[in-house]
Amino acid sequence: MGNIRELLSTSSVIVSFIVGFLAAYAVIKEIDFSKIFKNEKSIGAFVGKVILFFFIVSFVWVLLSSLFILLRIQE
């Protein structure tokens, strides 16, 4: 576990999180939730947006963190 901590620097974690946040924000803004929910301003639509947002952020974060680890191993 200590090896992974050495490979994953703080800056790569921050970059991964920021890119994931921006990607999730863009996706949430572009998806038309009125096709899924009758009222886009309802609590269910809000919860759906939050769950989708965190899912996208975590997916991008894990993907980019793995990429940064692989790049660091290559060095």
N, CA, C and O atoms as a Tripos MOL2 file, in Angstrom:
@<TRIPOS>MOLECULE
protein
  300   299    75     0     0
PROTEIN
NO_CHARGES

@<TRIPOS>ATOM
      1 N           0.8280   -1.1980    0.0000 N.3       1 MET1
      2 CA          0.0000    0.0000    0.0000 C.3       1 MET1
      3 C           0.8650    1.2520    0.0000 C.2       1 MET1
      4 O           0.4900    2.2610   -0.5990 O.2       1 MET1
      5 N           1.9960    1.2040    0.6510 N.am      2 GLY2
      6 CA          2.8900    2.3470    0.6710 C.3       2 GLY2
      7 C           3.4440    2.6560   -0.7120 C.2       2 GLY2
      8 O           3.7060    3.8120   -1.0430 O.2       2 GLY2
      9 N           3.6220    1.6060   -1.5220 N.am      3 ASN3
     10 CA          4.1080    1.8100   -2.8790 C.3       3 ASN3
     11 C           3.1480    2.6410   -3.7090 C.2       3 ASN3
     12 O           3.5710    3.5210   -4.4590 O.2       3 ASN3
     13 N           1.8720    2.3710   -3.5810 N.am      4 ILE4
     14 CA          0.8660    3.1230   -4.3340 C.3       4 ILE4
     15 C           0.8570    4.5750   -3.8820 C.2       4 ILE4
     16 O           0.7100    5.4770   -4.7070 O.2       4 ILE4
     17 N           1.0110    4.8090   -2.6020 N.am      5 ARG5
     18 CA          1.0460    6.1870   -2.1040 C.3       5 ARG5
     19 C           2.2470    6.9420   -2.6560 C.2       5 ARG5
     20 O           2.1580    8.1380   -2.9340 O.2       5 ARG5
     21 N           3.3540    6.2540   -2.8120 N.am      6 GLU6
     22 CA          4.5300    6.9030   -3.3900 C.3       6 GLU6
     23 C           4.3190    7.2190   -4.8650 C.2       6 GLU6
     24 O           4.7870    8.2430   -5.3620 O.2       6 GLU6
     25 N           3.6110    6.3360   -5.5590 N.am      7 LEU7
     26 CA          3.4040    6.5330   -6.9890 C.3       7 LEU7
     27 C           2.3620    7.6050   -7.2920 C.2       7 LEU7
     28 O           2.4450    8.2890   -8.3120 O.2       7 LEU7
     29 N           1.3950    7.7470   -6.4150 N.am      8 LEU8
     30 CA          0.2910    8.6690   -6.6570 C.3       8 LEU8
     31 C           0.5560    9.9660   -5.9070 C.2       8 LEU8
     32 O           0.3850   10.0300   -4.6900 O.2       8 LEU8
     33 N           0.9650   10.9750   -6.6150 N.am      9 SER9
     34 CA          1.2880   12.2430   -5.9710 C.3       9 SER9
     35 C           0.0240   13.0610   -5.7270 C.2       9 SER9
     36 O          -1.0300   12.7860   -6.3020 O.2       9 SER9
     37 N           0.1430   14.0490   -4.8830 N.am     10 THR10
     38 CA         -0.9920   14.9010   -4.5450 C.3      10 THR10
     39 C          -1.4810   15.6800   -5.7560 C.2      10 THR10
     40 O          -2.6860   15.8530   -5.9380 O.2      10 THR10
     41 N          -0.5780   16.1380   -6.5660 N.am     11 SER11
     42 CA         -0.9860   16.9160   -7.7420 C.3      11 SER11
     43 C          -1.7730   16.0660   -8.7310 C.2      11 SER11
     44 O          -2.7170   16.5620   -9.3470 O.2      11 SER11
     45 N          -1.4070   14.7980   -8.8950 N.am     12 SER12
     46 CA         -2.1600   13.9450   -9.8130 C.3      12 SER12
     47 C          -3.5580   13.6610   -9.2820 C.2      12 SER12
     48 O          -4.5030   13.5500  -10.0620 O.2      12 SER12
     49 N          -3.7020   13.5410   -7.9680 N.am     13 VAL13
     50 CA         -5.0260   13.3470   -7.3750 C.3      13 VAL13
     51 C          -5.8840   14.5900   -7.5920 C.2      13 VAL13
     52 O          -7.0600   14.4840   -7.9370 O.2      13 VAL13
     53 N          -5.2980   15.7600   -7.3890 N.am     14 ILE14
     54 CA         -6.0420   17.0080   -7.5610 C.3      14 ILE14
     55 C          -6.4430   17.1980   -9.0170 C.2      14 ILE14
     56 O          -7.5800   17.5750   -9.3000 O.2      14 ILE14
     57 N          -5.5280   16.9430   -9.9400 N.am     15 VAL15
     58 CA         -5.8470   17.0680  -11.3650 C.3      15 VAL15
     59 C          -6.9460   16.0880  -11.7520 C.2      15 VAL15
     60 O          -7.8630   16.4510  -12.4880 O.2      15 VAL15
     61 N          -6.8680   14.8580  -11.2700 N.am     16 SER16
     62 CA         -7.8920   13.8580  -11.5690 C.3      16 SER16
     63 C          -9.2490   14.2930  -11.0500 C.2      16 SER16
     64 O         -10.2580   14.1450  -11.7400 O.2      16 SER16
     65 N          -9.2810   14.8300   -9.8340 N.am     17 PHE17
     66 CA        -10.5520   15.2520   -9.2560 C.3      17 PHE17
     67 C         -11.1320   16.4430  -10.0120 C.2      17 PHE17
     68 O         -12.3370   16.4790  -10.2620 O.2      17 PHE17
     69 N         -10.3120   17.4080  -10.3760 N.am     18 ILE18
     70 CA        -10.8110   18.5890  -11.0910 C.3      18 ILE18
     71 C         -11.3410   18.2030  -12.4690 C.2      18 ILE18
     72 O         -12.4060   18.6690  -12.8750 O.2      18 ILE18
     73 N         -10.6150   17.3640  -13.1830 N.am     19 VAL19
     74 CA        -11.0810   16.9200  -14.5020 C.3      19 VAL19
     75 C         -12.3700   16.1180  -14.3670 C.2      19 VAL19
     76 O         -13.2860   16.2860  -15.1730 O.2      19 VAL19
     77 N         -12.4550   15.2530  -13.3640 N.am     20 GLY20
     78 CA        -13.6820   14.4940  -13.1290 C.3      20 GLY20
     79 C         -14.8470   15.3900  -12.7850 C.2      20 GLY20
     80 O         -15.9610   15.1700  -13.2610 O.2      20 GLY20
     81 N         -14.6080   16.3990  -11.9630 N.am     21 PHE21
     82 CA        -15.6550   17.3500  -11.5880 C.3      21 PHE21
     83 C         -16.1660   18.0980  -12.8130 C.2      21 PHE21
     84 O         -17.3760   18.2310  -12.9980 O.2      21 PHE21
     85 N         -15.2600   18.5830  -13.6440 N.am     22 LEU22
     86 CA        -15.6710   19.3190  -14.8450 C.3      22 LEU22
     87 C         -16.4110   18.4200  -15.8330 C.2      22 LEU22
     88 O         -17.3840   18.8460  -16.4560 O.2      22 LEU22
     89 N         -15.9530   17.1860  -15.9760 N.am     23 ALA23
     90 CA        -16.6280   16.2530  -16.8810 C.3      23 ALA23
     91 C         -18.0350   15.9440  -16.3950 C.2      23 ALA23
     92 O         -18.9820   15.9270  -17.1830 O.2      23 ALA23
     93 N         -18.1690   15.7020  -15.1040 N.am     24 ALA24
     94 CA        -19.4890   15.4010  -14.5520 C.3      24 ALA24
     95 C         -20.4150   16.6030  -14.6610 C.2      24 ALA24
     96 O         -21.5950   16.4460  -14.9740 O.2      24 ALA24
     97 N         -19.9030   17.7880  -14.4100 N.am     25 TYR25
     98 CA        -20.7160   19.0040  -14.5150 C.3      25 TYR25
     99 C         -21.2170   19.1970  -15.9470 C.2      25 TYR25
    100 O         -22.3780   19.5490  -16.1580 O.2      25 TYR25
    101 N         -20.3470   18.9690  -16.9240 N.am     26 ALA26
    102 CA        -20.7420   19.1190  -18.3270 C.3      26 ALA26
    103 C         -21.8070   18.1030  -18.7140 C.2      26 ALA26
    104 O         -22.7550   18.4320  -19.4260 O.2      26 ALA26
    105 N         -21.6520   16.8710  -18.2480 N.am     27 VAL27
    106 CA        -22.6360   15.8330  -18.5780 C.3      27 VAL27
    107 C         -23.9820   16.1470  -17.9440 C.2      27 VAL27
    108 O         -25.0160   16.0200  -18.5990 O.2      27 VAL27
    109 N         -23.9850   16.5530  -16.6860 N.am     28 ILE28
    110 CA        -25.2340   16.8630  -15.9900 C.3      28 ILE28
    111 C         -25.9470   18.0300  -16.6680 C.2      28 ILE28
    112 O         -27.1730   18.0260  -16.7740 O.2      28 ILE28
    113 N         -25.1970   19.0200  -17.1240 N.am     29 LYS29
    114 CA        -25.8030   20.1720  -17.7960 C.3      29 LYS29
    115 C         -26.4150   19.7930  -19.1410 C.2      29 LYS29
    116 O         -27.4220   20.3770  -19.5430 O.2      29 LYS29
    117 N         -25.8250   18.8250  -19.8420 N.am     30 GLU30
    118 CA        -26.2730   18.4880  -21.1910 C.3      30 GLU30
    119 C         -27.3950   17.4520  -21.2310 C.2      30 GLU30
    120 O         -28.1460   17.4060  -22.2040 O.2      30 GLU30
    121 N         -27.5230   16.6290  -20.2060 N.am     31 ILE31
    122 CA        -28.5520   15.5860  -20.2100 C.3      31 ILE31
    123 C         -29.9200   16.2200  -20.0090 C.2      31 ILE31
    124 O         -30.1050   17.0830  -19.1510 O.2      31 ILE31
    125 N         -30.8720   15.7710  -20.8190 N.am     32 ASP32
    126 CA        -32.2430   16.2660  -20.7080 C.3      32 ASP32
    127 C         -33.0010   15.3440  -19.7500 C.2      32 ASP32
    128 O         -33.4830   14.2820  -20.1440 O.2      32 ASP32
    129 N         -33.0980   15.7630  -18.4980 N.am     33 PHE33
    130 CA        -33.7410   14.9260  -17.4840 C.3      33 PHE33
    131 C         -35.2580   14.9400  -17.5890 C.2      33 PHE33
    132 O         -35.9240   14.1590  -16.9090 O.2      33 PHE33
    133 N         -35.8200   15.8070  -18.4250 N.am     34 SER34
    134 CA        -37.2760   15.8450  -18.5590 C.3      34 SER34
    135 C         -37.7970   14.5960  -19.2590 C.2      34 SER34
    136 O         -38.9810   14.2780  -19.1440 O.2      34 SER34
    137 N         -36.9320   13.8760  -19.9860 N.am     35 LYS35
    138 CA        -37.3550   12.6210  -20.6080 C.3      35 LYS35
    139 C         -37.4420   11.4990  -19.5800 C.2      35 LYS35
    140 O         -38.2050   10.5490  -19.7550 O.2      35 LYS35
    141 N         -36.6680   11.6080  -18.5180 N.am     36 ILE36
    142 CA        -36.6530   10.5790  -17.4790 C.3      36 ILE36
    143 C         -37.6770   10.9030  -16.3940 C.2      36 ILE36
    144 O         -38.4210   10.0250  -15.9550 O.2      36 ILE36
    145 N         -37.7140   12.1510  -15.9690 N.am     37 PHE37
    146 CA        -38.6130   12.5890  -14.9030 C.3      37 PHE37
    147 C         -39.6390   13.5580  -15.4740 C.2      37 PHE37
    148 O         -39.3200   14.3680  -16.3450 O.2      37 PHE37
    149 N         -40.8740   13.4720  -14.9800 N.am     38 LYS38
    150 CA        -41.9120   14.3920  -15.4620 C.3      38 LYS38
    151 C         -41.6160   15.8130  -15.0210 C.2      38 LYS38
    152 O         -41.7990   16.7600  -15.7860 O.2      38 LYS38
    153 N         -41.1610   15.9590  -13.7910 N.am     39 ASN39
    154 CA        -40.8260   17.2800  -13.2730 C.3      39 ASN39
    155 C         -39.3210   17.3160  -13.0250 C.2      39 ASN39
    156 O         -38.8090   16.6330  -12.1380 O.2      39 ASN39
    157 N         -38.6280   18.1150  -13.8150 N.am     40 GLU40
    158 CA        -37.1680   18.1580  -13.7140 C.3      40 GLU40
    159 C         -36.7000   18.8050  -12.4180 C.2      40 GLU40
    160 O         -35.5400   18.6440  -12.0400 O.2      40 GLU40
    161 N         -37.5620   19.5240  -11.7370 N.am     41 LYS41
    162 CA        -37.1860   20.2080  -10.5010 C.3      41 LYS41
    163 C         -37.5750   19.4100   -9.2500 C.2      41 LYS41
    164 O         -37.4850   19.9320   -8.1380 O.2      41 LYS41
    165 N         -38.0020   18.1660   -9.4140 N.am     42 SER42
    166 CA        -38.4310   17.3660   -8.2720 C.3      42 SER42
    167 C         -37.2320   16.8580   -7.4790 C.2      42 SER42
    168 O         -36.0860   16.9390   -7.9210 O.2      42 SER42
    169 N         -37.5320   16.3340   -6.2960 N.am     43 ILE43
    170 CA        -36.4850   15.7750   -5.4360 C.3      43 ILE43
    171 C         -35.8490   14.5500   -6.0950 C.2      43 ILE43
    172 O         -34.6360   14.3600   -6.0090 O.2      43 ILE43
    173 N         -36.6570   13.7240   -6.7470 N.am     44 GLY44
    174 CA        -36.1310   12.5350   -7.4180 C.3      44 GLY44
    175 C         -35.1520   12.8850   -8.5240 C.2      44 GLY44
    176 O         -34.1290   12.2200   -8.6860 O.2      44 GLY44
    177 N         -35.4610   13.9230   -9.2830 N.am     45 ALA45
    178 CA        -34.5500   14.3590  -10.3430 C.3      45 ALA45
    179 C         -33.2550   14.8900   -9.7420 C.2      45 ALA45
    180 O         -32.1740   14.6470  -10.2770 O.2      45 ALA45
    181 N         -33.3620   15.6110   -8.6390 N.am     46 PHE46
    182 CA        -32.1670   16.1360   -7.9760 C.3      46 PHE46
    183 C         -31.2890   15.0020   -7.4600 C.2      46 PHE46
    184 O         -30.0700   15.0260   -7.6330 O.2      46 PHE46
    185 N         -31.9080   14.0110   -6.8250 N.am     47 VAL47
    186 CA        -31.1550   12.8590   -6.3140 C.3      47 VAL47
    187 C         -30.5070   12.1010   -7.4760 C.2      47 VAL47
    188 O         -29.3620   11.6620   -7.3740 O.2      47 VAL47
    189 N         -31.2400   11.9510   -8.5740 N.am     48 GLY48
    190 CA        -30.6810   11.2920   -9.7540 C.3      48 GLY48
    191 C         -29.4820   12.0320  -10.3110 C.2      48 GLY48
    192 O         -28.4920   11.4170  -10.7070 O.2      48 GLY48
    193 N         -29.5720   13.3550  -10.3410 N.am     49 LYS49
    194 CA        -28.4480   14.1640  -10.8220 C.3      49 LYS49
    195 C         -27.2400   14.0260   -9.9040 C.2      49 LYS49
    196 O         -26.1080   13.9200  -10.3760 O.2      49 LYS49
    197 N         -27.4760   14.0260   -8.6020 N.am     50 VAL50
    198 CA        -26.3730   13.9070   -7.6390 C.3      50 VAL50
    199 C         -25.6980   12.5430   -7.7570 C.2      50 VAL50
    200 O         -24.4700   12.4520   -7.7530 O.2      50 VAL50
    201 N         -26.4960   11.4880   -7.8610 N.am     51 ILE51
    202 CA        -25.9290   10.1390   -7.9920 C.3      51 ILE51
    203 C         -25.1290   10.0170   -9.2820 C.2      51 ILE51
    204 O         -24.0230    9.4770   -9.2800 O.2      51 ILE51
    205 N         -25.6790   10.5130  -10.3780 N.am     52 LEU52
    206 CA        -24.9680   10.4690  -11.6520 C.3      52 LEU52
    207 C         -23.6940   11.3010  -11.5980 C.2      52 LEU52
    208 O         -22.6650   10.9000  -12.1420 O.2      52 LEU52
    209 N         -23.7580   12.4530  -10.9470 N.am     53 PHE53
    210 CA        -22.5960   13.3210  -10.8070 C.3      53 PHE53
    211 C         -21.4720   12.6060  -10.0660 C.2      53 PHE53
    212 O         -20.3310   12.6010  -10.5280 O.2      53 PHE53
    213 N         -21.7850   12.0000   -8.9150 N.am     54 PHE54
    214 CA        -20.7560   11.3040   -8.1460 C.3      54 PHE54
    215 C         -20.2330   10.0690   -8.8690 C.2      54 PHE54
    216 O         -19.0560    9.7280   -8.7480 O.2      54 PHE54
    217 N         -21.0990    9.4010   -9.6170 N.am     55 PHE55
    218 CA        -20.6620    8.2370  -10.3880 C.3      55 PHE55
    219 C         -19.6450    8.6480  -11.4520 C.2      55 PHE55
    220 O         -18.6190    7.9880  -11.6170 O.2      55 PHE55
    221 N         -19.9230    9.7310  -12.1690 N.am     56 ILE56
    222 CA        -19.0120   10.1910  -13.2160 C.3      56 ILE56
    223 C         -17.7000   10.6870  -12.6130 C.2      56 ILE56
    224 O         -16.6240   10.3750  -13.1230 O.2      56 ILE56
    225 N         -17.7870   11.4620  -11.5260 N.am     57 VAL57
    226 CA        -16.5700   11.9670  -10.8770 C.3      57 VAL57
    227 C         -15.6920   10.8100  -10.4150 C.2      57 VAL57
    228 O         -14.4820   10.8180  -10.6430 O.2      57 VAL57
    229 N         -16.2920    9.8180   -9.7700 N.am     58 SER58
    230 CA        -15.4850    8.6990   -9.2680 C.3      58 SER58
    231 C         -14.8980    7.8780  -10.4120 C.2      58 SER58
    232 O         -13.7630    7.4110  -10.3220 O.2      58 SER58
    233 N         -15.6660    7.7010  -11.4880 N.am     59 PHE59
    234 CA        -15.1600    6.9400  -12.6310 C.3      59 PHE59
    235 C         -13.9590    7.6350  -13.2640 C.2      59 PHE59
    236 O         -12.9320    7.0040  -13.5140 O.2      59 PHE59
    237 N         -14.0880    8.9290  -13.5210 N.am     60 VAL60
    238 CA        -12.9800    9.6740  -14.1320 C.3      60 VAL60
    239 C         -11.7930    9.7380  -13.1790 C.2      60 VAL60
    240 O         -10.6410    9.6500  -13.6040 O.2      60 VAL60
    241 N         -12.0790    9.8900  -11.8970 N.am     61 TRP61
    242 CA        -11.0090    9.9710  -10.9050 C.3      61 TRP61
    243 C         -10.1930    8.6730  -10.8660 C.2      61 TRP61
    244 O          -8.9620    8.7070  -10.8720 O.2      61 TRP61
    245 N         -10.8750    7.5520  -10.8270 N.am     62 VAL62
    246 CA        -10.1860    6.2540  -10.8000 C.3      62 VAL62
    247 C          -9.4240    6.0270  -12.1070 C.2      62 VAL62
    248 O          -8.2920    5.5440  -12.0960 O.2      62 VAL62
    249 N         -10.0440    6.3740  -13.2170 N.am     63 LEU63
    250 CA         -9.4000    6.1860  -14.5140 C.3      63 LEU63
    251 C          -8.1240    7.0180  -14.6320 C.2      63 LEU63
    252 O          -7.0800    6.5010  -15.0280 O.2      63 LEU63
    253 N          -8.2060    8.2910  -14.2940 N.am     64 LEU64
    254 CA         -7.0260    9.1510  -14.4040 C.3      64 LEU64
    255 C          -5.9690    8.8150  -13.3560 C.2      64 LEU64
    256 O          -4.7740    8.8990  -13.6370 O.2      64 LEU64
    257 N          -6.3910    8.4400  -12.1620 N.am     65 SER65
    258 CA         -5.4140    8.0520  -11.1410 C.3      65 SER65
    259 C          -4.6360    6.8190  -11.5810 C.2      65 SER65
    260 O          -3.4220    6.7410  -11.3970 O.2      65 SER65
    261 N          -5.3430    5.8600  -12.1610 N.am     66 SER66
    262 CA         -4.6640    4.6620  -12.6750 C.3      66 SER66
    263 C          -3.6960    5.0240  -13.7880 C.2      66 SER66
    264 O          -2.5930    4.4830  -13.8650 O.2      66 SER66
    265 N          -4.1140    5.9410  -14.6480 N.am     67 LEU67
    266 CA         -3.2330    6.3810  -15.7290 C.3      67 LEU67
    267 C          -1.9840    7.0660  -15.1840 C.2      67 LEU67
    268 O          -0.8800    6.8250  -15.6720 O.2      67 LEU67
    269 N          -2.1550    7.9150  -14.1780 N.am     68 PHE68
    270 CA         -1.0010    8.5870  -13.5870 C.3      68 PHE68
    271 C          -0.0600    7.5910  -12.9080 C.2      68 PHE68
    272 O           1.1590    7.7550  -12.9580 O.2      68 PHE68
    273 N          -0.6190    6.5640  -12.2770 N.am     69 ILE69
    274 CA          0.2240    5.5320  -11.6520 C.3      69 ILE69
    275 C           1.0170    4.7840  -12.7230 C.2      69 ILE69
    276 O           2.2100    4.5330  -12.5590 O.2      69 ILE69
    277 N           0.3460    4.4320  -13.8190 N.am     70 LEU70
    278 CA          1.0480    3.7250  -14.8900 C.3      70 LEU70
    279 C           2.1330    4.5910  -15.5190 C.2      70 LEU70
    280 O           3.2090    4.0970  -15.8570 O.2      70 LEU70
    281 N           1.8530    5.8740  -15.6730 N.am     71 LEU71
    282 CA          2.8770    6.7720  -16.2130 C.3      71 LEU71
    283 C           4.0570    6.9060  -15.2600 C.2      71 LEU71
    284 O           5.2050    6.9930  -15.6970 O.2      71 LEU71
    285 N           3.7790    6.9220  -13.9730 N.am     72 ARG72
    286 CA          4.8570    7.0360  -12.9860 C.3      72 ARG72
    287 C           5.6900    5.7570  -12.9600 C.2      72 ARG72
    288 O           6.9060    5.8150  -12.7740 O.2      72 ARG72
    289 N           5.0470    4.6000  -13.1450 N.am     73 ILE73
    290 CA          5.7870    3.3320  -13.1830 C.3      73 ILE73
    291 C           6.7060    3.2990  -14.4020 C.2      73 ILE73
    292 O           7.8160    2.7710  -14.3290 O.2      73 ILE73
    293 N           6.2500    3.8590  -15.5200 N.am     74 GLN74
    294 CA          7.0520    3.8810  -16.7410 C.3      74 GLN74
    295 C           8.3480    4.6710  -16.5650 C.2      74 GLN74
    296 O           9.3540    4.3690  -17.2080 O.2      74 GLN74
    297 N           8.3240    5.6780  -15.6960 N.am     75 GLU75
    298 CA          9.5260    6.4830  -15.4640 C.3      75 GLU75
    299 C          10.5180    5.6240  -14.7600 C.2      75 GLU75
    300 O          11.6200    6.0780  -14.4520 O.2      75 GLU75
@<TRIPOS>BOND
     1     1     2 1
     2     2     3 1
     3     3     4 2
     4     3     5 am
     5     5     6 1
     6     6     7 1
     7     7     8 2
     8     7     9 am
     9     9    10 1
    10    10    11 1
    11    11    12 2
    12    11    13 am
    13    13    14 1
    14    14    15 1
    15    15    16 2
    16    15    17 am
    17    17    18 1
    18    18    19 1
    19    19    20 2
    20    19    21 am
    21    21    22 1
    22    22    23 1
    23    23    24 2
    24    23    25 am
    25    25    26 1
    26    26    27 1
    27    27    28 2
    28    27    29 am
    29    29    30 1
    30    30    31 1
    31    31    32 2
    32    31    33 am
    33    33    34 1
    34    34    35 1
    35    35    36 2
    36    35    37 am
    37    37    38 1
    38    38    39 1
    39    39    40 2
    40    39    41 am
    41    41    42 1
    42    42    43 1
    43    43    44 2
    44    43    45 am
    45    45    46 1
    46    46    47 1
    47    47    48 2
    48    47    49 am
    49    49    50 1
    50    50    51 1
    51    51    52 2
    52    51    53 am
    53    53    54 1
    54    54    55 1
    55    55    56 2
    56    55    57 am
    57    57    58 1
    58    58    59 1
    59    59    60 2
    60    59    61 am
    61    61    62 1
    62    62    63 1
    63    63    64 2
    64    63    65 am
    65    65    66 1
    66    66    67 1
    67    67    68 2
    68    67    69 am
    69    69    70 1
    70    70    71 1
    71    71    72 2
    72    71    73 am
    73    73    74 1
    74    74    75 1
    75    75    76 2
    76    75    77 am
    77    77    78 1
    78    78    79 1
    79    79    80 2
    80    79    81 am
    81    81    82 1
    82    82    83 1
    83    83    84 2
    84    83    85 am
    85    85    86 1
    86    86    87 1
    87    87    88 2
    88    87    89 am
    89    89    90 1
    90    90    91 1
    91    91    92 2
    92    91    93 am
    93    93    94 1
    94    94    95 1
    95    95    96 2
    96    95    97 am
    97    97    98 1
    98    98    99 1
    99    99   100 2
   100    99   101 am
   101   101   102 1
   102   102   103 1
   103   103   104 2
   104   103   105 am
   105   105   106 1
   106   106   107 1
   107   107   108 2
   108   107   109 am
   109   109   110 1
   110   110   111 1
   111   111   112 2
   112   111   113 am
   113   113   114 1
   114   114   115 1
   115   115   116 2
   116   115   117 am
   117   117   118 1
   118   118   119 1
   119   119   120 2
   120   119   121 am
   121   121   122 1
   122   122   123 1
   123   123   124 2
   124   123   125 am
   125   125   126 1
   126   126   127 1
   127   127   128 2
   128   127   129 am
   129   129   130 1
   130   130   131 1
   131   131   132 2
   132   131   133 am
   133   133   134 1
   134   134   135 1
   135   135   136 2
   136   135   137 am
   137   137   138 1
   138   138   139 1
   139   139   140 2
   140   139   141 am
   141   141   142 1
   142   142   143 1
   143   143   144 2
   144   143   145 am
   145   145   146 1
   146   146   147 1
   147   147   148 2
   148   147   149 am
   149   149   150 1
   150   150   151 1
   151   151   152 2
   152   151   153 am
   153   153   154 1
   154   154   155 1
   155   155   156 2
   156   155   157 am
   157   157   158 1
   158   158   159 1
   159   159   160 2
   160   159   161 am
   161   161   162 1
   162   162   163 1
   163   163   164 2
   164   163   165 am
   165   165   166 1
   166   166   167 1
   167   167   168 2
   168   167   169 am
   169   169   170 1
   170   170   171 1
   171   171   172 2
   172   171   173 am
   173   173   174 1
   174   174   175 1
   175   175   176 2
   176   175   177 am
   177   177   178 1
   178   178   179 1
   179   179   180 2
   180   179   181 am
   181   181   182 1
   182   182   183 1
   183   183   184 2
   184   183   185 am
   185   185   186 1
   186   186   187 1
   187   187   188 2
   188   187   189 am
   189   189   190 1
   190   190   191 1
   191   191   192 2
   192   191   193 am
   193   193   194 1
   194   194   195 1
   195   195   196 2
   196   195   197 am
   197   197   198 1
   198   198   199 1
   199   199   200 2
   200   199   201 am
   201   201   202 1
   202   202   203 1
   203   203   204 2
   204   203   205 am
   205   205   206 1
   206   206   207 1
   207   207   208 2
   208   207   209 am
   209   209   210 1
   210   210   211 1
   211   211   212 2
   212   211   213 am
   213   213   214 1
   214   214   215 1
   215   215   216 2
   216   215   217 am
   217   217   218 1
   218   218   219 1
   219   219   220 2
   220   219   221 am
   221   221   222 1
   222   222   223 1
   223   223   224 2
   224   223   225 am
   225   225   226 1
   226   226   227 1
   227   227   228 2
   228   227   229 am
   229   229   230 1
   230   230   231 1
   231   231   232 2
   232   231   233 am
   233   233   234 1
   234   234   235 1
   235   235   236 2
   236   235   237 am
   237   237   238 1
   238   238   239 1
   239   239   240 2
   240   239   241 am
   241   241   242 1
   242   242   243 1
   243   243   244 2
   244   243   245 am
   245   245   246 1
   246   246   247 1
   247   247   248 2
   248   247   249 am
   249   249   250 1
   250   250   251 1
   251   251   252 2
   252   251   253 am
   253   253   254 1
   254   254   255 1
   255   255   256 2
   256   255   257 am
   257   257   258 1
   258   258   259 1
   259   259   260 2
   260   259   261 am
   261   261   262 1
   262   262   263 1
   263   263   264 2
   264   263   265 am
   265   265   266 1
   266   266   267 1
   267   267   268 2
   268   267   269 am
   269   269   270 1
   270   270   271 1
   271   271   272 2
   272   271   273 am
   273   273   274 1
   274   274   275 1
   275   275   276 2
   276   275   277 am
   277   277   278 1
   278   278   279 1
   279   279   280 2
   280   279   281 am
   281   281   282 1
   282   282   283 1
   283   283   284 2
   284   283   285 am
   285   285   286 1
   286   286   287 1
   287   287   288 2
   288   287   289 am
   289   289   290 1
   290   290   291 1
   291   291   292 2
   292   291   293 am
   293   293   294 1
   294   294   295 1
   295   295   296 2
   296   295   297 am
   297   297   298 1
   298   298   299 1
   299   299   300 2
@<TRIPOS>SUBSTRUCTURE
     1 MET1         2 RESIDUE 1 A MET
     2 GLY2         6 RESIDUE 1 A GLY
     3 ASN3        10 RESIDUE 1 A ASN
     4 ILE4        14 RESIDUE 1 A ILE
     5 ARG5        18 RESIDUE 1 A ARG
     6 GLU6        22 RESIDUE 1 A GLU
     7 LEU7        26 RESIDUE 1 A LEU
     8 LEU8        30 RESIDUE 1 A LEU
     9 SER9        34 RESIDUE 1 A SER
    10 THR10       38 RESIDUE 1 A THR
    11 SER11       42 RESIDUE 1 A SER
    12 SER12       46 RESIDUE 1 A SER
    13 VAL13       50 RESIDUE 1 A VAL
    14 ILE14       54 RESIDUE 1 A ILE
    15 VAL15       58 RESIDUE 1 A VAL
    16 SER16       62 RESIDUE 1 A SER
    17 PHE17       66 RESIDUE 1 A PHE
    18 ILE18       70 RESIDUE 1 A ILE
    19 VAL19       74 RESIDUE 1 A VAL
    20 GLY20       78 RESIDUE 1 A GLY
    21 PHE21       82 RESIDUE 1 A PHE
    22 LEU22       86 RESIDUE 1 A LEU
    23 ALA23       90 RESIDUE 1 A ALA
    24 ALA24       94 RESIDUE 1 A ALA
    25 TYR25       98 RESIDUE 1 A TYR
    26 ALA26      102 RESIDUE 1 A ALA
    27 VAL27      106 RESIDUE 1 A VAL
    28 ILE28      110 RESIDUE 1 A ILE
    29 LYS29      114 RESIDUE 1 A LYS
    30 GLU30      118 RESIDUE 1 A GLU
    31 ILE31      122 RESIDUE 1 A ILE
    32 ASP32      126 RESIDUE 1 A ASP
    33 PHE33      130 RESIDUE 1 A PHE
    34 SER34      134 RESIDUE 1 A SER
    35 LYS35      138 RESIDUE 1 A LYS
    36 ILE36      142 RESIDUE 1 A ILE
    37 PHE37      146 RESIDUE 1 A PHE
    38 LYS38      150 RESIDUE 1 A LYS
    39 ASN39      154 RESIDUE 1 A ASN
    40 GLU40      158 RESIDUE 1 A GLU
    41 LYS41      162 RESIDUE 1 A LYS
    42 SER42      166 RESIDUE 1 A SER
    43 ILE43      170 RESIDUE 1 A ILE
    44 GLY44      174 RESIDUE 1 A GLY
    45 ALA45      178 RESIDUE 1 A ALA
    46 PHE46      182 RESIDUE 1 A PHE
    47 VAL47      186 RESIDUE 1 A VAL
    48 GLY48      190 RESIDUE 1 A GLY
    49 LYS49      194 RESIDUE 1 A LYS
    50 VAL50      198 RESIDUE 1 A VAL
    51 ILE51      202 RESIDUE 1 A ILE
    52 LEU52      206 RESIDUE 1 A LEU
    53 PHE53      210 RESIDUE 1 A PHE
    54 PHE54      214 RESIDUE 1 A PHE
    55 PHE55      218 RESIDUE 1 A PHE
    56 ILE56      222 RESIDUE 1 A ILE
    57 VAL57      226 RESIDUE 1 A VAL
    58 SER58      230 RESIDUE 1 A SER
    59 PHE59      234 RESIDUE 1 A PHE
    60 VAL60      238 RESIDUE 1 A VAL
    61 TRP61      242 RESIDUE 1 A TRP
    62 VAL62      246 RESIDUE 1 A VAL
    63 LEU63      250 RESIDUE 1 A LEU
    64 LEU64      254 RESIDUE 1 A LEU
    65 SER65      258 RESIDUE 1 A SER
    66 SER66      262 RESIDUE 1 A SER
    67 LEU67      266 RESIDUE 1 A LEU
    68 PHE68      270 RESIDUE 1 A PHE
    69 ILE69      274 RESIDUE 1 A ILE
    70 LEU70      278 RESIDUE 1 A LEU
    71 LEU71      282 RESIDUE 1 A LEU
    72 ARG72      286 RESIDUE 1 A ARG
    73 ILE73      290 RESIDUE 1 A ILE
    74 GLN74      294 RESIDUE 1 A GLN
    75 GLU75      298 RESIDUE 1 A GLU
